[in-house]
Amino acid sequence: WHQGESDCHPEWFPTYGSRCTHILESLRKDVGAPEVPLILGGLGEYLADHSNDVFKNYVQINAQLQQMAQALPCCGYAGSDGRSQPFWYYDYG
């Protein structure tokens, strides 16, 4: 699972963890696989240097992803520490 950049907005990041948990639990229920393994991917550190200050809240999203990985069964977290901007990144302005 890698998602969350758009949820960096100050009005949205405080509830990211609960909303994302609901989505992932619903997904597992809908496909009938309550313990399918999930890897939650942290947002990239390159967001700290983005021209839009909203993206600096990526650290809040990553903290919630780490908490979710500990709380959900069969779930892990893959951080992006030390990684540069991905090759597919495009700055939409």
C-alpha positions in Angstrom: 0.0 0.0 0.0 1.5 3.3 -1.1 -0.7 6.3 -0.8 -1.0 9.4 1.2 0.6 12.4 -0.5 -2.8 14.0 -1.1 -3.7 13.4 2.5 -0.9 15.7 3.7 -3.3 18.6 3.7 -3.6 20.0 7.3 -7.4 19.2 7.4 -6.9 15.6 6.3 -3.7 14.2 7.8 -5.0 14.1 11.4 -7.5 11.4 10.5 -5.4 9.6 7.9 -4.7 6.6 10.1 -8.3 5.9 11.0 -9.5 6.4 7.4 -6.8 4.2 5.9 -7.4 1.5 8.5 -11.0 1.4 7.6 -10.2 1.0 3.9 -7.7 -1.8 4.5 -10.0 -3.7 6.9 -12.8 -3.3 4.3 -10.6 -4.5 1.5 -9.6 -7.6 3.5 -13.2 -8.3 4.4 -14.5 -7.8 0.9 -12.1 -10.2 -0.6 -12.5 -12.7 2.2 -8.9 -12.6 3.3 -8.8 -11.1 6.8 -5.1 -11.8 7.3 -3.7 -11.2 3.8 -0.3 -9.7 4.3 0.0 -5.9 3.8 3.1 -3.8 3.4 2.6 -0.1 4.1 5.0 2.1 2.2 6.2 5.3 3.8 6.1 8.5 1.8 9.4 9.7 0.4 11.7 12.2 2.2 11.9 14.2 -1.0 8.5 15.7 0.1 10.4 17.7 2.7 11.9 19.8 -0.1 8.7 20.2 -2.1 7.7 23.8 -3.0 4.3 23.2 -1.5 4.6 23.3 2.3 1.5 21.0 2.6 3.7 18.1 1.7 5.9 18.7 4.8 3.2 16.9 6.7 4.4 13.6 5.2 6.1 12.8 8.5 2.6 12.8 10.1 1.3 10.4 7.5 4.4 8.1 8.0 3.9 8.1 11.7 0.3 6.9 11.3 1.4 4.3 8.7 3.9 2.9 11.3 1.2 2.8 14.0 -1.1 1.0 11.6 1.6 -1.6 10.8 1.9 -2.4 14.5 -1.9 -2.5 15.1 -3.1 -4.4 12.1 -2.5 -8.2 11.8 -0.1 -9.4 9.2 1.1 -5.9 8.4 4.5 -4.3 8.0 6.0 -0.9 7.2 8.6 -0.1 4.6 10.1 3.3 5.2 11.8 5.5 2.7 14.6 6.7 4.9 17.6 7.9 2.9 16.0 7.3 -0.5 15.9 10.0 -3.1 13.1 11.1 -5.2 11.7 8.2 -7.2 12.2 8.0 -11.0 8.5 8.3 -11.6 8.0 11.4 -9.6 6.5 14.4 -11.4 5.9 17.8 -9.8 2.5 18.9 -10.7 3.2 22.4 -9.3 
